[in-house]
Amino acid sequence: MKFWRTFDIEVIKFLEGIHEIDFEIGDSFFQQFEDNELVKKGNLIVRIKMKVGANVIEMDFHIAGKVTLTCDRSLEPFEQPLDFHEKMLYKFGAEEKEIDENVMMITRDTPKVNVGQLIYEFILLALPAKKIHPDYRNEMDDEEYEGEGIYAYIDGQDSDNPEGDSESDENNEAVDPRWDLLKKLKNKE
């Protein structure tokens, strides 16, 4: 529990205006999350610009640094740089509840908000969908788009044969129509 208190922001103490708060994120941060399979290590700086208003607290999170990921292709660890911004709003209201993913309602008596879970979620959302080691990225670019956009198939017809007549093979035997497309593809090569 002591670890989580590190990420408490005592909002009740701040006067109206703009305030900056910094947090350092290290390996111990990621080890606190039991369900964490993506990031085991990292070194990041979180700078929060907090604008306290009469009815709302706006927090702009700037998160920059590196995390260690495992390559989806080679299973080798590699460092992924991150540098992004996220926003969170805390509106004053009658009760504490989540309005949507970027807006929370808090009461005027709420002494503090904990941003640890938010920071963790922001980091996970900033990770690339495909985690590829830098040594393999050029290879993946070539393979990923190879052959893309070559074939078109619409209701059993193709552009070379708009009537949809099936071509017969060398022996003029009747062919199952499901194989026609494969034969056409083979003949194009």
N, CA and C of each residue as an Amber inpcrd file, in Angstrom:
protein
   567
   0.8070000  -1.1950000   0.0000000   0.0000000   0.0000000   0.0000000
   0.8520000   1.2620000   0.0000000   2.0200000   1.1830000   0.6260000
   2.8980000   2.3500000   0.6780000   3.3120000   2.7620000  -0.7310000
   3.5210000   1.7620000  -1.5840000   3.9060000   2.0400000  -2.9720000
   2.8540000   2.8990000  -3.6550000   1.5700000   2.5580000  -3.4940000
   0.4950000   3.2690000  -4.1770000   0.3380000   4.6990000  -3.6750000
   0.6700000   4.9320000  -2.4100000   0.5700000   6.2900000  -1.8690000
   1.5220000   7.2490000  -2.5720000   2.5640000   6.7120000  -3.1760000
   3.5200000   7.5350000  -3.9330000   2.8150000   8.2900000  -5.0510000
   1.7260000   7.7110000  -5.5790000   1.0300000   8.2860000  -6.7280000
  -0.2340000   9.0560000  -6.3340000  -0.3610000   9.3540000  -5.0590000
  -1.4760000  10.1810000  -4.5920000  -1.1790000  11.6500000  -4.8840000
  -2.1670000  12.3470000  -5.4030000  -2.0920000  13.8020000  -5.5680000
  -3.1510000  14.3940000  -4.6500000  -2.7100000  15.1330000  -3.6690000
  -3.6260000  15.7090000  -2.6850000  -4.2720000  16.9690000  -3.2650000
  -5.3260000  16.7430000  -4.0360000  -5.9860000  17.8210000  -4.7770000
  -6.6140000  18.8680000  -3.8720000  -6.9540000  18.4850000  -2.6640000
  -7.6160000  19.4210000  -1.7600000  -6.6790000  20.5490000  -1.3260000
  -5.3690000  20.3170000  -1.4170000  -4.3780000  21.3080000  -0.9820000
  -4.0450000  22.3500000  -2.0520000  -4.3800000  22.0720000  -3.3080000
  -3.9730000  22.9630000  -4.4010000  -4.9890000  24.0850000  -4.5980000
  -4.4770000  25.2780000  -4.7770000  -5.3080000  26.4360000  -5.0770000
  -5.5590000  26.4910000  -6.5790000  -6.5030000  27.3190000  -7.0020000
  -6.7720000  27.4680000  -8.4280000  -5.5110000  27.9460000  -9.1310000
  -5.2640000  27.3890000 -10.3070000  -4.0820000  27.7430000 -11.0840000
  -3.4520000  26.5040000 -11.6820000  -2.2440000  26.6730000 -12.2150000
  -1.5320000  25.5780000 -12.8800000  -0.3990000  25.1010000 -11.9830000
  -0.3120000  23.7770000 -11.8420000   0.7040000  23.1610000 -10.9950000
   1.3370000  22.0150000 -11.7770000   2.6290000  21.7300000 -11.5090000
   3.3090000  20.6110000 -12.1580000   3.7520000  19.6040000 -11.1120000
   3.5450000  18.3390000 -11.4320000   3.9190000  17.2470000 -10.5410000
   4.6610000  16.2150000 -11.3870000   5.7920000  15.7330000 -10.8900000
   6.5870000  14.7440000 -11.6140000   6.6180000  13.4230000 -10.8520000
   6.5970000  12.3310000 -11.6090000   6.7610000  10.9900000 -11.0590000
   7.8080000  10.2620000 -11.8880000   8.6150000   9.4400000 -11.2270000
   9.5520000   8.5710000 -11.9300000   9.0030000   7.1590000 -11.8920000
   8.9890000   6.5360000 -13.0440000   8.4790000   5.1780000 -13.1740000
   9.6680000   4.2590000 -13.4480000   9.8310000   3.2270000 -12.6210000
  10.9120000   2.2590000 -12.7910000  10.3600000   0.8450000 -12.8320000
  11.2510000  -0.1190000 -12.7680000  10.8670000  -1.5280000 -12.8450000
   9.8880000  -1.9220000 -11.7390000  10.0790000  -1.3750000 -10.5430000
   9.2090000  -1.7490000  -9.4140000   7.7570000  -1.3480000  -9.6710000
   7.5430000  -0.3070000 -10.4550000   6.1840000   0.1150000 -10.7990000
   5.4570000  -0.9940000 -11.5460000   6.1060000  -1.5570000 -12.5650000
   5.4610000  -2.5760000 -13.3970000   5.2840000  -3.8900000 -12.6460000
   6.1210000  -4.1410000 -11.6570000   6.0050000  -5.3750000 -10.8800000
   4.8130000  -5.3560000  -9.9310000   4.2200000  -4.1950000  -9.7010000
   3.0540000  -4.0840000  -8.8240000   1.7790000  -4.6130000  -9.4750000
   1.8010000  -4.7780000 -10.7850000   0.6080000  -5.2210000 -11.5090000
   0.7350000  -6.7080000 -11.8090000  -0.1100000  -7.5050000 -11.1690000
  -0.0360000  -8.9580000 -11.3040000  -0.4180000  -9.4420000 -12.6930000
  -1.3540000  -8.7420000 -13.3390000  -1.8270000  -9.1640000 -14.6580000
  -0.9450000  -8.6470000 -15.7870000   0.1810000  -8.0460000 -15.4330000
   1.0400000  -7.4300000 -16.4400000   1.8880000  -8.4790000 -17.1520000
   1.5760000  -8.7230000 -18.4020000   2.3530000  -9.6420000 -19.2310000
   3.1620000  -8.8990000 -20.2840000   2.8330000  -7.6410000 -20.5280000
   3.4530000  -6.8940000 -21.6190000   4.7430000  -6.1970000 -21.2260000
   4.7420000  -5.5140000 -20.0880000   5.8970000  -4.6980000 -19.6980000
   6.4050000  -5.1770000 -18.3510000   7.6560000  -5.5640000 -18.3010000
   8.2790000  -5.9910000 -17.0470000   9.2380000  -4.9310000 -16.5170000
   9.8240000  -4.1690000 -17.4250000  10.8050000  -3.1650000 -17.0490000
  10.5410000  -1.8780000 -17.8050000  10.9760000  -0.7840000 -17.2080000
  10.8300000   0.4920000 -17.8790000  11.4510000   1.5990000 -17.0650000
  11.7350000   2.6790000 -17.7380000  12.2830000   3.8650000 -17.1010000
  11.6240000   5.0590000 -17.7760000  10.6630000   5.6670000 -17.0770000
   9.8840000   6.7480000 -17.6590000   9.7610000   7.9020000 -16.6680000
   9.5410000   9.0650000 -17.2150000   9.2420000  10.2590000 -16.4260000
   7.8120000  10.6800000 -16.7780000   7.0070000  10.9180000 -15.7520000
   5.6450000  11.3810000 -15.9360000   5.5670000  12.8020000 -15.3880000
   5.2210000  13.7390000 -16.2480000   5.0150000  15.1270000 -15.8210000
   3.5360000  15.4330000 -15.9940000   2.9170000  15.8220000 -14.8930000
   1.4970000  16.1500000 -14.9110000   1.3610000  17.6520000 -14.7400000
   0.7440000  18.2840000 -15.7340000   0.3640000  19.6980000 -15.5980000
  -1.0840000  19.6980000 -15.1470000  -1.2830000  20.1740000 -13.9420000
  -2.6040000  20.1460000 -13.3420000  -3.1510000  21.5700000 -13.2850000
  -4.2790000  21.7630000 -13.9490000  -4.9370000  23.0770000 -13.9460000
  -6.1700000  22.9690000 -13.0610000  -6.0900000  23.6120000 -11.9070000
  -7.1880000  23.5650000 -10.9500000  -8.1040000  24.7470000 -11.2160000
  -9.3720000  24.4640000 -11.4880000 -10.3750000  25.4960000 -11.7130000
 -11.4350000  25.4470000 -10.6340000 -12.4490000  26.2620000 -10.7870000
 -13.5130000  26.3330000  -9.7860000 -14.3380000  25.0470000  -9.7330000
 -14.5780000  24.4160000 -10.8960000 -15.4380000  23.2310000 -10.9370000
 -14.7740000  22.0020000 -11.5430000 -13.5310000  22.1420000 -11.9580000
 -12.8760000  21.0390000 -12.6470000 -11.3720000  21.0740000 -12.4000000
 -10.7730000  19.9040000 -12.4180000  -9.3180000  19.7800000 -12.3740000
  -8.9110000  19.0750000 -13.6560000  -8.1100000  19.7430000 -14.4780000
  -7.6140000  19.1480000 -15.7180000  -6.1950000  18.6600000 -15.4890000
  -5.9310000  17.4230000 -15.8850000  -4.5790000  16.8850000 -15.7740000
  -4.1010000  16.4730000 -17.1540000  -2.9700000  17.0420000 -17.5470000
  -2.3310000  16.6790000 -18.8100000  -1.0980000  15.8600000 -18.4600000
  -1.1020000  14.5960000 -18.8470000   0.0000000  13.6780000 -18.5560000
   0.9510000  13.6740000 -19.7500000   2.2210000  13.9840000 -19.5060000
   3.2550000  13.8140000 -20.5240000   4.1600000  12.6990000 -20.0220000
   4.1720000  11.5930000 -20.7500000   4.9320000  10.4140000 -20.3410000
   6.0000000  10.1560000 -21.3980000   7.2600000  10.1050000 -20.9490000
   8.3760000   9.8990000 -21.8760000   9.4100000   8.9740000 -21.2350000
  10.0120000   8.1440000 -22.0720000  11.0460000   7.2300000 -21.6050000
  11.0570000   5.9740000 -22.4440000  11.5070000   4.8700000 -21.8350000
  11.5930000   3.5960000 -22.5430000  11.0270000   2.4840000 -21.6810000
  10.4240000   1.5030000 -22.3570000   9.9810000   0.2830000 -21.6940000
  10.6120000  -0.9010000 -22.4120000  10.7910000  -1.9840000 -21.6820000
  11.3500000  -3.1970000 -22.2720000  10.1920000  -4.1230000 -22.6320000
  10.1300000  -4.4800000 -23.9050000   9.0840000  -5.3670000 -24.4190000
   9.7140000  -6.6510000 -24.9480000   8.8920000  -7.6400000 -25.1860000
   9.3430000  -8.8840000 -25.8010000   8.8360000  -8.9160000 -27.2310000
   9.7480000  -9.1730000 -28.1610000   9.4150000  -9.2030000 -29.5850000
   8.4120000 -10.3240000 -29.8700000   7.3520000  -9.9990000 -30.6060000
   6.3440000 -10.9930000 -30.9780000   6.9150000 -12.0410000 -31.9310000
   7.9470000 -11.6810000 -32.6490000   8.4880000 -12.5760000 -33.6670000
   9.6240000 -13.4340000 -33.1360000  10.6100000 -12.7960000 -32.4710000
  11.7990000 -13.5350000 -32.0500000  11.8330000 -13.8420000 -30.5580000
  10.9090000 -13.2650000 -29.7940000  10.8420000 -13.3950000 -28.3390000
  12.0650000 -12.7980000 -27.6420000  12.8000000 -11.9410000 -28.3400000
  13.9380000 -11.2400000 -27.7480000  13.4450000  -9.9640000 -27.0770000
  14.0340000  -9.6050000 -25.9340000  13.6600000  -8.3230000 -25.3210000
  14.2660000  -7.1540000 -26.0950000  13.5520000  -6.0260000 -26.1100000
  14.0700000  -4.8180000 -26.7460000  13.4450000  -3.6100000 -26.0760000
  14.1090000  -2.4680000 -26.2150000  13.6090000  -1.2380000 -25.6120000
  12.7560000  -0.4790000 -26.6090000  11.5640000  -0.0960000 -26.1640000
  10.6210000   0.6590000 -26.9820000  10.5220000   2.0720000 -26.4180000
  10.9150000   3.0870000 -27.1930000  10.7660000   4.4600000 -26.6890000
   9.3000000   4.8830000 -26.7100000   8.9090000   5.6520000 -25.7110000
   7.5520000   6.1930000 -25.6250000   7.6460000   7.6830000 -25.3370000
   6.7660000   8.4490000 -25.9460000   6.6730000   9.8830000 -25.6860000
   5.2800000  10.3100000 -26.1460000   4.3730000  10.5220000 -25.1930000
   2.9910000  10.8070000 -25.5500000   2.3140000  11.6390000 -24.4720000
   1.1330000  12.1650000 -24.8100000   0.3190000  12.9700000 -23.9050000
  -1.0530000  12.3220000 -23.7480000  -1.6070000  12.4130000 -22.5630000
  -2.9830000  11.9780000 -22.2880000  -3.6210000  13.0160000 -21.3700000
  -4.9440000  13.0780000 -21.3880000  -5.6620000  14.0300000 -20.5290000
  -6.6640000  13.2930000 -19.6530000  -6.8760000  13.8690000 -18.4710000
  -7.8850000  13.3540000 -17.5470000  -8.5460000  14.5470000 -16.8860000
  -9.8790000  14.5030000 -16.7710000 -10.6410000  15.5660000 -16.1170000
 -11.2830000  15.0210000 -14.8430000 -11.2080000  15.8060000 -13.8100000
 -11.8990000  15.5090000 -12.5570000 -12.8990000  16.6410000 -12.3280000
 -14.1740000  16.3270000 -12.4340000 -15.2260000  17.3360000 -12.2290000
 -15.7690000  17.1820000 -10.8170000 -16.0800000  18.3190000 -10.2080000
 -16.6670000  18.2850000  -8.8810000 -18.1620000  18.0290000  -9.0060000
 -18.6630000  17.1060000  -8.1760000 -20.0760000  16.7550000  -8.2040000
 -20.5260000  16.2210000  -6.8580000 -21.6920000  15.5920000  -6.8590000
 -22.3030000  15.1130000  -5.6230000 -21.7130000  13.7930000  -5.1290000
 -21.1460000  12.9960000  -6.0390000 -20.6180000  11.6850000  -5.6580000
 -19.3750000  11.3560000  -6.4840000 -18.6400000  10.3500000  -6.0520000
 -17.4700000   9.9160000  -6.7990000 -17.8820000   8.8090000  -7.7470000
 -17.6840000   9.0500000  -9.0460000 -18.0020000   8.0280000 -10.0490000
 -17.2750000   8.3560000 -11.3410000 -17.1510000   7.3250000 -12.1750000
 -16.5190000   7.4980000 -13.4850000 -17.5980000   7.8780000 -14.4820000
 -17.4040000   8.9990000 -15.1720000 -18.3680000   9.4500000 -16.1740000
 -18.0440000   8.7980000 -17.5140000 -16.8130000   8.8790000 -17.9310000
 -16.3270000   8.0990000 -19.0730000 -14.8320000   7.8710000 -18.8620000
 -14.1490000   7.3260000 -19.8710000 -12.7500000   6.9270000 -19.6750000
 -11.8120000   8.0860000 -19.3720000 -12.1790000   9.2990000 -19.7210000
 -11.3170000  10.4480000 -19.4600000 -11.9350000  11.4780000 -18.5240000
 -13.0660000  11.1480000 -17.9070000 -13.7240000  12.0940000 -17.0010000
 -14.1890000  11.3450000 -15.7470000 -13.7430000  11.8420000 -14.6050000
 -14.1600000  11.2990000 -13.3090000 -14.8810000  12.4010000 -12.5350000
 -15.8990000  12.0100000 -11.7740000 -16.5600000  12.9570000 -10.8950000
 -16.0470000  12.7000000  -9.4820000 -15.6530000  13.7780000  -8.8000000
 -15.2230000  13.6810000  -7.4130000 -15.9830000  14.7360000  -6.6100000
 -16.0360000  14.5340000  -5.3070000 -16.7010000  15.5210000  -4.4630000
 -15.6860000  16.6050000  -4.0850000 -16.1640000  17.7160000  -3.6090000
 -15.2740000  18.7950000  -3.1680000 -14.4850000  18.3920000  -1.9300000
 -14.9510000  17.3710000  -1.2090000 -14.2550000  16.8940000  -0.0130000
 -13.2260000  15.8100000  -0.3160000 -13.1050000  15.3840000  -1.5690000
 -12.1390000  14.3480000  -1.9250000 -10.7390000  14.8710000  -1.6380000
 -10.0160000  14.2220000  -0.7180000  -8.7070000  14.7510000  -0.3330000
  -7.6180000  14.5000000  -1.3720000  -7.7110000  13.3630000  -2.0640000
  -6.6360000  13.0200000  -2.9920000  -7.1610000  12.0990000  -4.0960000
  -6.4290000  12.0960000  -5.1990000  -6.6880000  11.1500000  -6.2800000
  -5.3860000  10.3950000  -6.5320000  -5.5300000   9.1200000  -6.8120000
  -4.3560000   8.3050000  -7.0930000  -4.2620000   8.1120000  -8.5940000
  -3.1180000   8.4400000  -9.1760000  -2.9480000   8.3700000 -10.6300000
  -2.0950000   7.1720000 -11.0650000  -1.7400000   6.2870000 -10.1530000
  -0.9050000   5.1320000 -10.4870000  -1.5270000   4.2330000 -11.5360000
  -2.7870000   3.8490000 -11.3280000  -3.4770000   2.9770000 -12.2860000
  -3.6480000   3.6790000 -13.6310000  -3.9500000   4.9700000 -13.6120000
  -4.0920000   5.7370000 -14.8530000  -2.7990000   5.7240000 -15.6620000
  -1.6940000   5.9890000 -14.9810000  -0.3940000   6.0120000 -15.6600000
  -0.1240000   4.6590000 -16.3030000  -0.3880000   3.5870000 -15.5700000
  -0.1830000   2.2380000 -16.0910000  -1.0350000   1.9920000 -17.3400000
  -2.3070000   2.3680000 -17.2840000  -3.1910000   2.1720000 -18.4340000
  -2.7610000   3.0250000 -19.6220000  -2.3380000   4.2550000 -19.3730000
  -1.8610000   5.1110000 -20.4570000  -0.6460000   4.4860000 -21.1400000
   0.2600000   3.9210000 -20.3580000   1.4590000   3.2900000 -20.9240000
   1.0620000   2.0980000 -21.7880000   0.1580000   1.2550000 -21.2900000
  -0.2660000   0.0860000 -22.0730000  -0.9450000   0.4970000 -23.3720000
  -1.7400000   1.5590000 -23.3240000  -2.4110000   2.0260000 -24.5410000
  -1.4340000   2.6090000 -25.5560000  -0.3010000   3.0860000 -25.0890000
   0.6830000   3.6880000 -25.9910000   1.5970000   2.6550000 -26.6480000
   1.5450000   1.4180000 -26.2030000   2.4050000   0.3850000 -26.7830000
   1.9460000   0.0540000 -28.2000000   2.8840000  -0.2900000 -29.0770000
   2.4820000  -0.6670000 -30.4390000   1.7130000  -1.9870000 -30.4310000
   0.8100000  -2.1390000 -31.3850000   0.0250000  -3.3720000 -31.4850000
   0.9230000  -4.5660000 -31.7890000   1.8800000  -4.3590000 -32.6900000
   2.8610000  -5.3990000 -33.0040000   4.1750000  -4.9950000 -32.3580000
   4.6370000  -5.8240000 -31.4740000   5.8890000  -5.5440000 -30.7800000
   7.0110000  -6.2630000 -31.5130000   7.7020000  -5.5440000 -32.3940000
   8.7320000  -6.1350000 -33.2350000  10.0860000  -5.5180000 -32.8890000
  11.0690000  -6.3720000 -32.6360000  12.4350000  -5.9390000 -32.3430000
  12.9360000  -5.0770000 -33.5020000  13.6790000  -4.0010000 -33.2270000
  14.1590000  -3.1200000 -34.3080000  14.9600000  -3.8470000 -35.3940000
  15.6370000  -4.9370000 -35.0410000  16.4100000  -5.6930000 -36.0360000
  15.5200000  -6.3680000 -37.0750000  14.2550000  -6.5970000 -36.7430000
  13.3470000  -7.3150000 -37.6490000  12.3100000  -6.4110000 -38.2980000
  12.3030000  -5.1350000 -37.9760000  11.2510000  -4.2540000 -38.4980000
  11.3070000  -4.0990000 -40.0120000  12.4760000  -3.9790000 -40.6070000
  12.5720000  -3.8340000 -42.0590000  12.1070000  -5.0960000 -42.7620000
  12.4450000  -6.2540000 -42.2080000  11.9830000  -7.5140000 -42.7990000
  10.4660000  -7.6050000 -42.7360000   9.8810000  -7.1960000 -41.6150000
   8.4330000  -7.2790000 -41.4490000   7.7160000  -6.3520000 -42.4190000
   8.2790000  -5.1750000 -42.6900000   7.6400000  -4.2510000 -43.6200000
   7.5050000  -4.8860000 -44.9920000   8.5480000  -5.5920000 -45.4530000
   8.5060000  -6.2300000 -46.7620000   7.4860000  -7.3650000 -46.7920000
   7.4990000  -8.2200000 -45.7620000   6.6050000  -9.3660000 -45.7280000
   5.1580000  -8.9500000 -45.4920000   4.9600000  -7.9400000 -44.7040000
   3.6170000  -7.5410000 -44.2990000   2.7680000  -7.1200000 -45.4900000
   3.3690000  -6.4770000 -46.4630000   2.5980000  -5.9490000 -47.5850000
   2.7860000  -6.7560000 -48.8630000   3.5140000  -7.8430000 -48.7870000
   3.7570000  -8.6560000 -49.9630000   2.4450000  -9.2630000 -50.4570000
   2.1280000  -9.0280000 -51.7250000   0.9400000  -9.6010000 -52.3260000
  -0.3530000  -8.9010000 -51.9700000  -0.2940000  -7.8610000 -51.2170000
  -1.5100000  -7.1810000 -50.7960000  -2.1320000  -6.4480000 -51.9840000
  -3.4160000  -6.6140000 -52.1850000  -4.1270000  -5.8840000 -53.2210000
  -4.0500000  -6.5160000 -54.6020000  -3.5420000  -7.7330000 -54.7230000
  -3.3970000  -8.3520000 -56.0410000  -4.6900000  -9.0390000 -56.4770000
  -5.3940000  -9.6680000 -55.5360000  -6.5300000 -10.4920000 -55.9010000
  -7.8480000  -9.7950000 -55.5960000  -8.7990000  -9.9870000 -56.5290000
 -10.1430000  -9.4780000 -56.2930000 -11.1360000 -10.5630000 -56.6870000
 -12.1650000 -10.7700000 -55.8880000 -13.1480000 -11.8090000 -56.1320000
 -14.5130000 -11.2550000 -55.7610000 -15.4230000 -11.2070000 -56.7520000
 -16.7540000 -10.6660000 -56.5000000 -17.7820000 -11.6270000 -57.0620000
 -18.5690000 -12.2270000 -56.1840000 -19.6740000 -13.1160000 -56.5780000
 -19.3020000 -14.0980000 -57.6830000 -18.1800000 -14.7550000 -57.5610000
 -17.8000000 -15.7760000 -58.5200000 -17.2680000 -15.2340000 -59.8260000
 -17.1140000 -13.9250000 -59.9420000 -16.6200000 -13.3380000 -61.1810000
 -15.3030000 -12.6370000 -60.9160000 -14.5040000 -12.5540000 -61.9550000
 -13.3090000 -11.7250000 -61.8420000 -13.2350000 -10.8180000 -63.0600000
 -12.3210000  -9.8830000 -63.0530000 -12.2830000  -8.8790000 -64.1140000
 -11.8930000  -9.4570000 -65.4690000 -11.1500000 -10.5740000 -65.4910000
 -10.7630000 -11.1810000 -66.7590000 -11.9080000 -11.9630000 -67.3970000
 -12.8810000 -12.3810000 -66.6110000 -13.9520000 -13.2180000 -67.0920000
 -15.2780000 -12.7260000 -66.4920000 -15.8270000 -11.6000000 -66.9880000
 -17.0080000 -11.0040000 -66.3680000 -18.2600000 -11.8640000 -66.4340000
 -18.3590000 -12.7690000 -67.3890000 -19.5550000 -13.5980000 -67.4790000
 -19.5810000 -14.6810000 -66.4260000 -18.4650000 -14.9830000 -65.8140000
 -18.4120000 -15.9980000 -64.7790000 -18.3080000 -17.4020000 -65.3460000
 -18.0350000 -17.5450000 -66.6750000 -17.8750000 -18.8710000 -67.2590000
 -16.6660000 -19.5410000 -66.6470000 -16.8160000 -20.8140000 -66.3400000
 -15.6700000 -21.5380000 -65.7840000 -14.7970000 -22.0270000 -66.9290000
 -13.5140000 -21.8710000 -66.7200000 -12.5730000 -22.3490000 -67.7230000
 -12.3630000 -23.8330000 -67.4970000 -12.2660000 -24.5680000 -68.5580000
 -12.0190000 -26.0010000 -68.3980000 -10.5270000 -26.2560000 -68.5010000
 -10.1190000 -27.3400000 -67.8880000  -8.6910000 -27.6670000 -67.9230000
  -8.3340000 -28.3500000 -69.2270000  -7.1110000 -28.8830000 -69.3380000
  -6.6100000 -29.4590000 -70.5920000  -7.4610000 -30.6310000 -71.0770000
  -8.0900000 -31.3840000 -70.1870000  -8.8570000 -32.5610000 -70.5630000
 -10.3280000 -32.2430000 -70.7990000 -10.7440000 -30.9590000 -70.7210000
 -12.1270000 -30.5350000 -70.9040000 -13.0870000 -31.2670000 -69.9720000
 -12.6150000 -31.6480000 -68.7910000 -13.4740000 -32.3160000 -67.8220000
 -14.2340000 -31.2590000 -67.0230000 -15.4090000 -31.6210000 -66.5320000
 -16.1640000 -30.7090000 -65.6760000 -15.4360000 -30.5880000 -64.3400000
 -15.3160000 -29.3410000 -63.8810000 -14.5650000 -29.0950000 -62.6590000
 -15.5050000 -28.4950000 -61.6220000 -15.3030000 -28.8930000 -60.3940000
 -16.0740000 -28.3160000 -59.2880000 -15.8500000 -26.8060000 -59.3050000
 -16.9060000 -25.9840000 -59.3410000 -16.7630000 -24.5300000 -59.4730000
 -15.9710000 -23.8890000 -58.3350000 -15.8810000 -24.5570000 -57.2160000
 -15.1110000 -23.9840000 -56.1110000 -13.6160000 -23.9350000 -56.4280000
 -13.1690000 -24.7570000 -57.3550000 -11.7450000 -24.7960000 -57.6840000
 -11.3980000 -23.8400000 -58.8190000 -12.4030000 -23.2650000 -59.4560000
 -12.1480000 -22.3710000 -60.5920000 -11.2640000 -21.1940000 -60.1930000
 -11.5680000 -20.5980000 -59.0830000 -10.7950000 -19.4290000 -58.6530000
  -9.3330000 -19.8020000 -58.4280000  -9.1000000 -20.9490000 -57.8120000
  -7.7160000 -21.3730000 -57.5840000  -6.9700000 -21.6170000 -58.8970000
  -7.6580000 -22.1940000 -59.8690000  -7.0200000 -22.4120000 -61.1670000
  -6.6860000 -21.0890000 -61.8390000  -7.5980000 -20.1300000 -61.7380000
  -7.3610000 -18.8080000 -62.3220000  -6.1580000 -18.1330000 -61.6780000
  -6.0670000 -18.2610000 -60.3820000  -4.9300000 -17.6750000 -59.6710000
  -3.6280000 -18.3460000 -60.0990000  -3.6750000 -19.6530000 -60.2550000
  -2.4780000 -20.4040000 -60.6440000  -2.0530000 -19.9840000 -62.0670000
  -3.0060000 -19.8040000 -62.9690000  -2.7000000 -19.4150000 -64.3520000
  -2.1220000 -17.9940000 -64.4130000  -2.4910000 -17.1290000 -63.4830000
  -1.9660000 -15.7450000 -63.4910000  -0.4980000 -15.6990000 -63.1310000
  -0.0250000 -16.6720000 -62.3500000   1.3790000 -16.6670000 -61.9200000
   2.2630000 -17.0280000 -63.0200000
